[in-house]
Amino acid sequence: MHAIAGVGRFEGEITFEGTVYHTPDEAEPLKSMIGLMPQGIGLVLYKNLTVAEHLEFFARIRNIREDEAHTRYRRKLLEMAGLEPFSERQAGNLSGGMMQKLSLICTLLHRPKLLILDEPTTGVDPLSRLELWEILEEIRHTEGTIALVSTAYMQEAAKMDRVYLFDEGRIIASGTGDALIDTVRDYTYEPAACHNERCIGTGHYTYSLDPLDVPKKRPNLEALFFVNALKQGRTLPPIVVSERESEEPIPPVVMEAKGLTKRFGSFIANDHIDMELRSGEILGLLGANGAGKTTFIKMLLGLYPIDEGELTLLGRPIRSAKDRRDLKAKIGYVSQHFALYKDMTVRENLLYFASMHQIPADKAIRRIERYAEELGFKSFMDMLPTELPLGINQRFSVAAALLHEPVVLFLDEPTSGVDTIARSQFWQMLRLLKERWGIAILITTHYMSEAEFCDRVVLLKQGRKVADDTVENLYKTHPEAKSFEEIFLHYYKERE
């Protein structure tokens, strides 16, 4: 994508609008016709500039003539993005979905003929993703813009006119979404032929042609990754989780919140939330960007003070900082942005986290080596986090959170931007942790297909709890839903 945009060096040649270029310098005359939105939420934005100031800034650096036609087009972009009422709000105070919509309309401001979007929906909730795609569809049809989009959401890819599937730097499949799904449907897989070194695990399932949508049993593009991996003889080390060394019993109810409330001035981020987390349970905490998921987790961790309500952790009422300090050794946390030190190797990071938890050196080294072997990152131990694939970074971030053998694990969007197979292996690891250790896991995610792997889901909307049930029961109450994403959107679009 960077090569096509003329901002990255490459071998070979690219042709656009009749011009052939081999270097960024040769692409320079075409850049006025190209719009590039890089990967990362709000990466092109300035947190202290308002929405309106961003549009003025990007108009100036693009030398756009400020005439009546441009004013009308700018107003149209704001309306399409639903940002007109927020034109005076600073970017730093926007939700992730609103940031991405602002980034998109800033990229569209000069009316590019070629729009290049690098994972624009990663880390964005289903409702905001839908709104982003509505903007893109409108621009394609009214402006005739060509869009080149990368995405980790295979449901999005299936709707595109043409799909190229990349794996390890190569194109392994291409065509329309329907044609590619047909290759999965036609593929015959014999479970009996599956050996441990060839199987690709998906939670408590050994293998499925529908790995991230098991209940529906429909071939999809998610499955295409697995089919191609098997066809090419690719092997993935099986995820293994040993028993906990500690024999300390885990209480049946690990966390209980009653009326938990968090306010920031007049804004209510969490509004009297009741929630229970049990041992041996994976609870999915779902909601749009800004619904209050991360705020709720930070209250549980003591990173934010509780303004109202009662919290009980591991059978102990939390009333003071001392209560939390006493329980710190029993809680594991992986933040939305992995808190790893980029100038330390994987091994050094893990040794550092072990020392923070006052784990004796010999025990720490033994556990680190075991996790590296079992979770499949042993060959990366002497590399820096910046040199690792996201999926590997994710695994050793979880290992860091498990070093002190917690009985409850909080995971805030740990799979955001991670590829299909790595996400599947990650869920295999969570299921094994739940089954072998009996711990409680609270996880937030924007991949609605991952909700299928949770024992129970809680849905937050504008700081309030609007659903709390098993996935199976939610499908029963929404029989028309073809996917869990449709159930999610039902709560957001049809309920006040």
C-alpha positions as CSV (number, residue, x, y, z in Angstrom):
1,M,0.0,0.0,0.0
2,H,2.8,2.4,0.8
3,A,4.5,1.5,-2.5
4,I,1.4,2.3,-4.4
5,A,0.9,5.6,-2.5
6,G,4.5,6.5,-3.5
7,V,5.8,6.7,0.1
8,G,7.7,3.4,0.2
9,R,10.6,1.9,-1.8
10,F,10.0,-1.2,-3.8
11,E,11.1,-3.4,-6.7
12,G,9.1,-3.8,-9.8
13,E,6.7,-1.2,-11.4
14,I,3.3,0.4,-10.7
15,T,1.0,1.9,-13.3
16,F,-1.6,4.5,-12.3
17,E,-3.5,6.9,-14.6
18,G,-1.1,5.9,-17.5
19,T,2.0,6.8,-15.5
20,V,4.6,4.0,-14.7
21,Y,6.7,4.6,-11.6
22,H,9.5,2.6,-9.9
23,T,10.4,5.0,-7.0
24,P,8.6,7.4,-4.7
25,D,10.2,10.3,-6.7
26,E,8.7,9.1,-9.9
27,A,5.3,8.9,-8.2
28,E,5.4,12.5,-7.0
29,P,3.3,13.9,-9.9
30,L,0.5,11.5,-9.1
31,K,0.2,12.2,-5.3
32,S,-2.3,14.9,-5.8
33,M,-4.7,12.2,-7.0
34,I,-3.9,9.7,-4.2
35,G,-5.3,9.7,-0.6
36,L,-3.5,7.5,2.0
37,M,-5.0,6.8,5.4
38,P,-2.4,4.9,7.5
39,Q,-3.1,2.1,10.0
40,G,-3.9,3.3,13.5
41,I,-6.8,5.1,15.2
42,G,-6.4,8.8,14.8
43,L,-2.9,8.5,13.5
44,V,-3.1,11.6,11.2
45,L,-5.0,13.7,13.7
46,Y,-3.8,16.3,16.3
47,K,-5.5,15.9,19.6
48,N,-5.7,19.6,20.3
49,L,-7.3,20.6,17.0
50,T,-11.1,20.6,16.6
51,V,-12.9,18.7,13.9
52,A,-13.4,22.0,11.9
53,E,-9.7,23.0,12.4
54,H,-8.6,19.6,11.0
55,L,-10.6,20.2,7.8
56,E,-9.1,23.7,7.4
57,F,-5.6,22.4,8.1
58,F,-5.8,19.5,5.5
59,A,-7.3,21.9,3.0
60,R,-4.3,24.2,3.4
61,I,-1.6,21.6,3.1
62,R,-3.4,20.2,0.0
63,N,-3.6,23.8,-1.5
64,I,-7.4,23.4,-1.9
65,R,-9.1,26.5,-3.2
66,E,-11.6,27.7,-0.5
67,D,-14.5,28.4,-2.8
68,E,-18.3,27.8,-2.5
69,A,-18.0,24.3,-4.2
70,H,-15.4,23.2,-1.6
71,T,-17.5,24.6,1.3
72,R,-20.4,22.5,0.1
73,Y,-18.3,19.4,-0.3
74,R,-16.8,19.9,3.2
75,R,-20.2,20.2,4.7
76,K,-21.3,17.1,2.8
77,L,-18.3,15.1,4.3
78,L,-19.2,16.3,7.8
79,E,-22.8,15.3,7.4
80,M,-21.9,11.9,6.0
81,A,-19.6,11.3,8.9
82,G,-22.2,12.5,11.4
83,L,-19.6,15.0,12.7
84,E,-21.3,18.3,12.0
85,P,-22.7,18.6,15.6
86,F,-19.1,18.0,16.9
87,S,-17.3,20.4,14.6
88,E,-15.9,22.4,17.6
89,R,-14.9,19.3,19.6
90,Q,-11.1,18.5,19.9
91,A,-10.0,15.3,18.3
92,G,-8.6,14.1,21.6
93,N,-12.1,14.1,23.0
94,L,-13.6,12.0,20.2
95,S,-14.4,8.2,20.4
96,G,-12.2,5.9,18.3
97,G,-15.0,5.5,15.7
98,M,-15.4,9.3,15.4
99,M,-11.6,9.7,15.1
100,Q,-11.5,7.2,12.2
101,K,-14.4,9.0,10.4
102,L,-12.6,12.3,10.8
103,S,-9.4,10.7,9.5
104,L,-11.3,9.4,6.5
105,I,-13.0,12.7,5.5
106,C,-9.7,14.5,5.9
107,T,-8.2,12.0,3.5
108,L,-11.1,12.6,1.1
109,L,-10.9,16.4,1.3
110,H,-8.9,16.8,-2.0
111,R,-11.2,14.3,-3.9
112,P,-8.6,11.6,-4.6
113,K,-9.1,9.3,-7.5
114,L,-7.3,6.5,-5.6
115,L,-8.1,6.1,-1.9
116,I,-5.8,3.8,0.0
117,L,-7.0,2.8,3.5
118,D,-4.8,0.6,5.7
119,E,-7.0,-1.2,8.2
120,P,-9.3,1.7,8.8
121,T,-11.8,-0.3,10.9
122,T,-9.3,-2.1,13.2
123,G,-10.2,-1.3,16.8
124,V,-13.5,0.2,15.7
125,D,-16.9,-1.1,16.9
126,P,-19.4,-2.7,14.4
127,L,-21.7,0.4,14.3
128,S,-18.8,2.8,13.5
129,R,-17.5,0.3,10.9
130,L,-20.9,0.3,9.2
131,E,-20.9,4.1,9.1
132,L,-17.3,4.1,7.7
133,W,-18.4,1.8,4.9
134,E,-21.5,3.9,4.2
135,I,-19.2,6.9,3.7
136,L,-16.9,4.9,1.4
137,E,-19.8,3.6,-0.7
138,E,-21.2,7.1,-1.1
139,I,-17.8,8.5,-2.3
140,R,-17.3,5.6,-4.7
141,H,-20.6,6.2,-6.4
142,T,-20.6,10.0,-6.4
143,E,-16.9,10.7,-6.9
144,G,-15.9,7.6,-8.9
145,T,-13.1,7.0,-6.4
146,I,-11.2,3.7,-6.6
147,A,-10.6,2.3,-3.1
148,L,-7.9,-0.1,-2.0
149,V,-8.6,-1.3,1.5
150,S,-6.8,-3.7,3.9
151,T,-8.9,-5.2,6.7
152,A,-8.7,-7.9,9.4
153,Y,-12.5,-8.3,9.3
154,M,-13.2,-11.0,6.8
155,Q,-17.0,-10.1,6.8
156,E,-15.9,-6.8,5.3
157,A,-13.6,-8.4,2.8
158,A,-16.4,-10.6,1.5
159,K,-18.4,-7.6,0.5
160,M,-15.6,-6.1,-1.7
161,D,-15.5,-6.2,-5.5
162,R,-12.2,-8.1,-5.5
163,V,-10.2,-9.7,-2.7
164,Y,-6.5,-10.5,-2.5
165,L,-5.5,-12.8,0.4
166,F,-1.9,-12.3,1.6
167,D,0.1,-14.6,3.8
168,E,3.7,-14.3,4.6
169,G,4.3,-11.7,1.9
170,R,2.6,-13.6,-0.9
171,I,-0.8,-13.6,-2.6
172,I,-2.3,-17.0,-1.8
173,A,-5.8,-16.5,-3.2
174,S,-7.7,-13.8,-5.2
175,G,-11.1,-13.3,-6.7
176,T,-14.6,-12.2,-5.6
177,G,-15.7,-13.0,-2.1
178,D,-18.3,-15.5,-3.3
179,A,-15.8,-17.3,-5.5
180,L,-13.3,-17.6,-2.7
181,I,-15.9,-18.9,-0.3
182,D,-16.8,-21.5,-2.9
183,T,-13.2,-22.8,-2.7
184,V,-13.8,-23.4,1.0
185,R,-17.2,-25.0,0.5
186,D,-15.6,-27.4,-2.0
187,Y,-12.7,-28.3,0.2
188,T,-13.0,-31.7,1.9
189,Y,-11.4,-32.1,5.3
190,E,-11.2,-35.4,7.1
191,P,-10.9,-34.9,10.9
192,A,-9.6,-38.4,11.4
193,A,-6.5,-37.4,9.4
194,C,-5.7,-34.6,11.8
195,H,-2.6,-35.1,13.9
196,N,-1.5,-32.7,16.7
197,E,1.2,-31.1,14.7
198,R,-1.1,-30.4,11.7
199,C,-4.3,-29.3,13.6
200,I,-5.1,-25.7,13.9
201,G,-7.1,-25.3,17.1
202,T,-10.1,-23.0,17.6
203,G,-10.9,-22.9,21.3
204,H,-12.3,-26.3,22.4
205,Y,-12.8,-27.3,18.7
206,T,-10.0,-29.2,17.1
207,Y,-10.7,-27.8,13.6
208,S,-13.6,-26.4,11.7
209,L,-14.0,-25.1,8.1
210,D,-15.8,-22.2,9.9
211,P,-13.3,-21.5,12.6
212,L,-14.7,-18.2,14.0
213,D,-18.4,-18.8,13.3
214,V,-18.8,-22.3,14.6
215,P,-22.5,-22.2,15.6
216,K,-23.6,-21.2,12.1
217,K,-21.4,-23.8,10.3
218,R,-21.1,-21.6,7.1
219,P,-18.0,-21.5,5.0
220,N,-16.5,-18.0,5.0
221,L,-13.3,-16.1,4.4
222,E,-12.1,-16.7,7.9
223,A,-12.0,-20.4,7.0
224,L,-10.1,-19.7,3.8
225,F,-7.0,-18.8,5.8
226,F,-7.1,-22.2,7.5
227,V,-7.8,-24.1,4.3
228,N,-4.9,-22.5,2.5
229,A,-2.6,-23.1,5.5
230,L,-3.5,-26.8,5.4
231,K,-3.2,-27.0,1.6
232,Q,0.3,-25.6,1.8
233,G,1.3,-28.0,4.5
234,R,1.8,-25.2,7.0
235,T,2.2,-26.4,10.6
236,L,1.5,-24.4,13.7
237,P,2.8,-25.6,17.1
238,P,-0.1,-26.6,19.3
239,I,-0.9,-24.3,22.2
240,V,-0.4,-26.0,25.6
241,V,-1.2,-24.8,29.1
242,S,0.1,-26.6,32.1
243,E,-1.6,-26.8,35.4
244,R,-1.2,-23.9,37.9
245,E,1.6,-24.4,40.4
246,S,-0.5,-22.7,43.1
247,E,-3.1,-24.8,44.8
248,E,-4.9,-21.9,46.3
249,P,-8.7,-22.3,45.8
250,I,-10.6,-19.8,43.6
251,P,-14.0,-18.6,44.9
252,P,-17.1,-19.3,42.8
253,V,-17.8,-15.6,42.3
254,V,-14.6,-13.7,41.4
255,M,-16.0,-10.3,40.8
256,E,-19.4,-8.7,41.7
257,A,-20.3,-5.1,40.9
258,K,-23.5,-3.5,42.2
259,G,-24.5,-0.1,40.8
260,L,-20.9,0.7,39.7
261,T,-20.8,4.3,38.4
262,K,-18.1,6.5,37.0
263,R,-18.5,10.2,36.1
264,F,-16.2,12.7,34.4
265,G,-17.7,16.0,35.2
266,S,-21.3,15.9,33.8
267,F,-20.5,12.9,31.6
268,I,-21.5,9.5,33.0
269,A,-19.2,6.9,31.6
270,N,-20.6,4.0,33.6
271,D,-24.2,4.3,34.9
272,H,-25.1,2.0,37.8
273,I,-23.8,-1.3,36.3
274,D,-24.5,-4.6,37.9
275,M,-22.2,-7.4,36.8
276,E,-20.9,-10.8,38.0
277,L,-17.8,-12.7,36.9
278,R,-17.5,-16.4,37.9
279,S,-14.5,-18.7,38.1
280,G,-14.0,-20.9,35.1
281,E,-15.9,-18.4,32.9
282,I,-15.0,-16.2,29.9
283,L,-17.2,-13.1,29.9
284,G,-17.2,-10.9,26.8
285,L,-17.7,-7.2,27.5
286,L,-19.0,-5.7,24.3
287,G,-20.1,-2.2,23.2
288,A,-19.4,0.6,20.7
289,N,-16.4,2.9,21.1
290,G,-17.1,5.1,24.1
291,A,-19.7,2.8,25.6
292,G,-17.7,2.6,28.8
293,K,-15.9,-0.8,28.5
294,T,-12.3,0.3,29.3
295,T,-13.5,2.7,32.0
296,F,-15.3,-0.2,33.7
297,I,-12.2,-2.3,33.6
298,K,-10.1,0.5,35.0
299,M,-12.5,0.9,37.9
300,L,-12.1,-2.8,38.6
301,L,-8.3,-2.4,38.6
302,G,-8.4,0.7,40.8
303,L,-7.0,2.9,38.0
304,Y,-10.1,5.1,38.3
305,P,-11.9,5.7,41.6
306,I,-15.5,4.4,41.9
307,D,-17.9,7.3,42.2
308,E,-20.9,5.2,43.3
309,G,-21.8,1.6,43.9
310,E,-20.1,-1.5,45.5
311,L,-17.4,-3.7,44.2
312,T,-16.4,-7.1,45.6
313,L,-13.2,-8.9,44.3
314,L,-12.4,-12.5,45.4
315,G,-15.0,-12.3,48.2
316,R,-13.5,-9.0,49.6
317,P,-15.4,-5.7,49.5
318,I,-13.1,-3.1,47.9
319,R,-13.2,0.1,50.0
320,S,-9.7,1.3,50.1
321,A,-6.4,1.3,48.3
322,K,-5.1,-1.3,50.8
323,D,-7.8,-3.7,49.8
324,R,-6.6,-3.5,46.2
325,R,-2.9,-3.9,47.1
326,D,-3.6,-7.1,49.0
327,L,-5.4,-8.5,45.9
328,K,-2.9,-7.2,43.3
329,A,-1.0,-10.5,43.2
330,K,-4.2,-12.3,42.1
331,I,-5.2,-10.1,39.2
332,G,-3.7,-10.2,35.6
333,Y,-4.3,-7.4,33.1
334,V,-3.5,-6.9,29.4
335,S,-4.2,-3.3,28.3
336,Q,-5.7,-2.2,25.0
337,H,-2.2,-1.0,24.0
338,F,0.3,-3.7,25.1
339,A,2.3,-2.2,27.9
340,L,5.7,-3.7,26.9
341,Y,9.0,-1.9,26.9
342,K,10.2,-1.5,23.3
343,D,13.9,-1.3,24.1
344,M,13.9,-4.5,26.1
345,T,13.8,-8.0,24.6
346,V,10.9,-10.4,25.2
347,R,13.1,-12.2,27.8
348,E,14.1,-9.0,29.5
349,N,10.4,-7.8,29.6
350,L,9.3,-11.0,31.2
351,L,12.1,-11.0,33.8
352,Y,11.2,-7.4,34.6
353,F,7.5,-8.2,35.1
354,A,8.4,-11.2,37.2
355,S,10.6,-9.0,39.5
356,M,7.7,-6.6,39.8
357,H,5.6,-9.4,41.2
358,Q,8.5,-10.5,43.5
359,I,8.8,-13.9,42.0
360,P,12.0,-15.6,43.0
361,A,14.5,-15.6,40.1
362,D,14.8,-19.4,39.7
363,K,11.0,-19.8,39.7
364,A,10.6,-16.9,37.2
365,I,13.1,-18.3,34.8
366,R,11.4,-21.7,34.9
367,R,8.0,-20.2,34.3
368,I,9.2,-17.9,31.5
369,E,10.8,-20.8,29.7
370,R,7.7,-23.0,30.1
371,Y,5.3,-20.2,28.8
372,A,7.6,-19.5,25.9
373,E,7.5,-23.2,24.9
374,E,3.8,-23.8,25.5
375,L,2.6,-20.5,24.0
376,G,4.8,-20.7,20.9
377,F,7.1,-17.7,21.2
378,K,10.4,-19.4,22.3
379,S,12.2,-18.5,19.1
380,F,11.4,-14.8,19.6
381,M,12.8,-14.5,23.2
382,D,15.8,-12.4,22.3
383,M,14.0,-10.1,19.9
384,L,12.5,-6.6,20.7
385,P,8.7,-6.2,20.7
386,T,8.9,-3.9,17.7
387,E,10.4,-6.7,15.6
388,L,7.6,-9.2,16.4
389,P,4.3,-9.9,14.6
390,L,1.2,-8.7,16.5
391,G,0.1,-12.2,17.3
392,I,3.4,-13.1,19.0
393,N,3.4,-9.7,20.9
394,Q,-0.1,-10.6,22.1
395,R,0.9,-14.0,23.4
396,F,3.9,-12.8,25.4
397,S,1.9,-9.9,26.7
398,V,-0.5,-12.5,28.1
399,A,2.4,-14.5,29.4
400,A,3.6,-11.4,31.3
401,A,0.1,-11.1,32.9
402,L,0.2,-14.8,33.9
403,L,3.6,-15.0,35.5
404,H,2.2,-14.5,39.0
405,E,-0.6,-17.0,38.3
406,P,-3.6,-14.7,38.8
407,V,-7.1,-16.1,39.4
408,V,-8.8,-13.4,37.3
409,L,-7.6,-12.0,34.0
410,F,-8.8,-8.7,32.4
411,L,-8.1,-8.4,28.7
412,D,-8.9,-5.1,26.9
413,E,-9.2,-5.6,23.1
414,P,-6.2,-8.0,23.0
415,T,-6.9,-9.2,19.4
416,S,-7.3,-5.9,17.7
417,G,-5.3,-5.9,14.4
418,V,-4.3,-9.5,14.8
419,D,-4.6,-11.9,11.9
420,T,-7.2,-14.7,11.7
421,I,-5.0,-17.7,12.6
422,A,-3.2,-15.8,15.4
423,R,-6.6,-14.8,16.9
424,S,-7.8,-18.4,16.7
425,Q,-4.7,-19.7,18.5
426,F,-5.2,-16.9,21.1
427,W,-8.7,-18.1,21.8
428,Q,-7.5,-21.7,22.1
429,M,-5.1,-20.4,24.8
430,L,-7.9,-18.7,26.7
431,R,-10.1,-21.8,26.6
432,L,-7.2,-23.9,28.0
433,L,-6.5,-21.3,30.7
434,K,-10.2,-21.4,31.7
435,E,-10.3,-25.2,31.7
436,R,-6.9,-26.0,33.2
437,W,-6.6,-23.1,35.7
438,G,-10.3,-22.5,36.4
439,I,-9.6,-18.8,36.3
440,A,-12.2,-16.1,35.4
441,I,-11.5,-14.1,32.2
442,L,-13.1,-10.7,31.3
443,I,-12.4,-9.7,27.7
444,T,-13.4,-6.8,25.5
445,T,-13.4,-7.2,21.7
446,H,-14.8,-5.6,18.5
447,Y,-14.7,-8.9,16.6
448,M,-18.3,-10.0,17.1
449,S,-17.4,-13.5,15.9
450,E,-15.3,-13.8,19.0
451,A,-18.4,-13.3,21.1
452,E,-19.3,-16.9,20.0
453,F,-16.4,-18.2,22.1
454,C,-17.5,-16.5,25.4
455,D,-19.6,-18.3,28.0
456,R,-21.6,-15.2,28.5
457,V,-21.6,-11.6,27.1
458,V,-22.5,-8.2,28.6
459,L,-23.4,-5.4,26.2
460,L,-22.9,-1.8,27.2
461,K,-24.6,1.1,25.4
462,Q,-23.8,4.7,26.4
463,G,-22.5,3.6,29.8
464,R,-25.5,1.4,30.6
465,K,-25.9,-2.4,30.6
466,V,-28.5,-3.4,28.0
467,A,-27.8,-7.2,27.7
468,D,-26.3,-9.9,29.9
469,D,-26.8,-13.5,28.7
470,T,-25.3,-16.5,27.0
471,V,-24.7,-16.3,23.2
472,E,-27.0,-19.2,22.8
473,N,-29.9,-17.4,24.5
474,L,-29.3,-14.2,22.6
475,Y,-29.6,-16.1,19.3
476,K,-32.9,-17.6,20.6
477,T,-34.3,-14.2,21.4
478,H,-33.1,-12.9,18.0
479,P,-33.9,-15.8,15.6
480,E,-33.6,-13.6,12.5
481,A,-30.0,-12.8,13.2
482,K,-27.5,-14.5,10.9
483,S,-24.5,-13.4,12.9
484,F,-23.7,-12.0,16.4
485,E,-22.9,-8.7,14.7
486,E,-26.5,-8.4,13.7
487,I,-27.6,-9.0,17.3
488,F,-25.1,-6.3,18.4
489,L,-26.5,-3.8,15.8
490,H,-30.0,-4.6,16.9
491,Y,-29.4,-3.3,20.4
492,Y,-27.6,-0.2,19.0
493,K,-29.9,0.7,16.2
494,E,-33.4,-0.3,17.4
495,R,-33.4,0.3,21.2
496,E,-33.4,3.7,22.9
